[in-house]
């Protein structure tokens, strides 16, 4: 393997590692958020099924409440897509903004507040 090929393989390996970290972070934080939401809505007599239909309503409109399980699953997919997007944005920003790397606690707190 030539030096150029090694650099490409190394970059691919690093990119895969970053992707996996973002993926696992997203799954973990998204699952925590999903867990919190039904508990909160339990006191309002709103089922998790309906919560996910509300999320799908952003794309489907009021039809989301008539489609059934399809819209609830779409709501779950949208929820996790959003939770995947935020860490990806943060990772891209930290590559451009040195402050995010130099002050991880402050930038993490600000990031958490924004999200």
N, C-alpha and C positions, 0 to 999 in steps of 0.2 A: 504494500500500500504506500503510495507516494505521500509526500508531506501535504500536498493540496487535498488529497482524498482524506487524510487523517483529520485535517481541520474541518472539512465538511461533516465527517462522521462525528467529530467532537461537538460541533455546533448542533447537529441533529439530536445528539444525546442530551445536551444541555437544554435544548428547546423542549424535548419530551419531558425532562425532569420538571421544568417550569410549568408545563401544561398539567402534569400530574399533581403538582402542589396546588395549583389554582383549582383544579377539578376537585380534589379532596377537601380543600378549604371551602369551596362552594357547597359541596354536598353536606359538610358538617354544619356550616352556618345556616344554610337553607333549611336543613332538618330541624335545627334549634328554633328557627323562626316558625316553621310549620307546627312544631310542637307547642309553641307559645300561643299561637293564634287560636286553635280550637279551645284551649283552656280559657282564654279571655272571652271568646264568643259563647262559651257554654253558659255564662251568666246572662247572656242576651238571647238565649234560645236560638242560636244560629248554628247549624251543623257544619262540620268541616266540608262536607259535600257542597253546601251552599256557598261557603267562603271561596272554594275553588271555582265555582260557577261565576262568582263576582269577578274574580281575576280574569276569567275567559271573556267576560262581558266587554272588557276593553277591546277585544278584537271582533267579537261576534255580535255585540249589542245585546238587546233584550232576548234575542233568540237563544242565548246561552242557557236560559232557564227552561227552555222547552226541549233541548236536545238530550239532556240527561247525562249519562256517564261520560259521553264524549267531551262535553264541555268541562266537566270536572277534571278529566285527565289533561285536557288542554290547559286548564288553569294550573295544574301541578307542573306541567312542562314550562309554562311561561314563568312561573315562580322560580324554578331552578335556573332558567335561562337568565333571569335578572340577577340571581345570586351568583351566577358564573361570570356575568359581565363586570360587576363591580370589582372583584379582585383582579381581573384582567386589565381593567382601566388603571387600577392602582399600580400594578406591575409595570405597565407601559409608562406611567407618569414617573415612577421612581427611577427609571432609566434616563429620564430627561431632567429631573429636578433633584439636584444633589441634596437639598434640604431633607427630602424624604428618607434618604439613606443616613445622613448625619444625625438626624433627630428622630429615631424610629418611634419612640414613645409618644412624643408630641404629635408627629404626623399620623400615627396610628389612631390616637384619640380624635384628632380632627377628621380623619377618614371615617371613623365609626360614627361621629356626630353627623357627618354629611349623609352617609348611607342610612 
